[in-house]
Amino acid sequence: MSVEASRVLDALKVVRDPDLGRDIVTLGFIKDLKITGGHVAFTIELTTPACPVKDQMRDQARAAVSQVAGVTGIDIVMSARVREAAGADGAKQAPAGVKNIIAVGAGKGGVGKTTVSVNLALALAKHGSKVGIIDGDIYGPNVPIMLGMKTQLVTDGQKIVPAEKYGLQVISMGFLTQDDAPIIWRGPMLHSALQQFFKEVKWVDLDYLIIDMPPGTGDVALSLSQSVPVAGAIVVTTPQQVSLADSRRAIAMYKKLNIPTLGIIENMSFFSCPSCAHEADIFGHGGGEKMAGDLEVPFLGRLPIYQPIREGSDTGVPVMIGEPESVASRAFMAAAERAAAQVSIASFGRSTIPLTVVR
């Protein structure tokens, strides 16, 4: 008995992408469908390798196809192709070699924004994405310190070649200045530097380009919004009221600049005792999640106060590299999955979907 392709595709329509809310056939996820006698083989091409339910979707697809009369064998290959989320303004041109730009910002300094940027980039890379990071905090370029990098940038004769570490492509003013030299620039010079980072750097096949923004609501965010299409912004806060108040201003700024908020990450959310695993809410509890609910933006998760995070940032071995199985790294991996999901949603022209993450 021959198996018809139409019957296989009809069966697969019961499998839905939970973020996009549509079935995987309508979304165009089914590729390379081949039927040989009773043997069915196909690929499910997802929108990000960071999809947290890819195994579940594969199992659902296998179960659905197995119910089709005449099917005697099933081979499923899982793959991913990250789509471009052009941002709210599709008229701007993305840098060559870059699919999605994600700004990581904060309303105030001291909330761990750069630590989050670096480890979030590493988490996305660990999921299988190609990731770059721009140290957009021109006055305080700390990304090289956190990645343990001391290097001089080179060119290929036409463009600047980004430095590489831990699989990330990296650009920072820290590569262009002496360690203790202050950068004293006016706004136009900041804009020019950011333009160079976008246009004169040889980015290679990046799914995501993370921009570690300076804290506050200043010139760099304005330059970013005017220069390139931004998939969205992630705002880092702590549970404290002073941080939450400034984070609200940051989200309002991105809204005015027509940059969607992909979500809020609450850093230093709780202290997890390494001896007894007791959790203590040193800086308060639930502030970031409540703010996300109030503003109807996604909540991407909580990150713990964990000593190896600080140690790794100081030694140039981020916790995602030094302790990949730790509670902190698992939290970064989960936040990366949720952020990637929001970019995928935006790539289909839909608004971000508020998420609630329960600890």
LINDA-V30103 format. One record per helix or strand of 2 or more residues. SS is the DSSP state (H for helix, E for strand). FROM is the first residue (numbers start at 1). TO is the last residue. If there is no record, write none. Layout:
SS:FROM:TO
SS:FROM:TO
//
This chain:
H:5:12
E:16:17
E:22:23
E:30:36
E:39:46
H:54:66
E:73:80
E:98:105
H:113:126
E:131:135
H:138:140
H:143:147
E:154:155
E:160:161
E:163:165
E:168:172
H:173:175
H:187:199
E:206:212
H:219:227
E:232:237
H:241:256
E:261:266
E:271:272
E:279:280
H:287:295
E:299:302
H:307:315
H:319:322
H:327:347
//
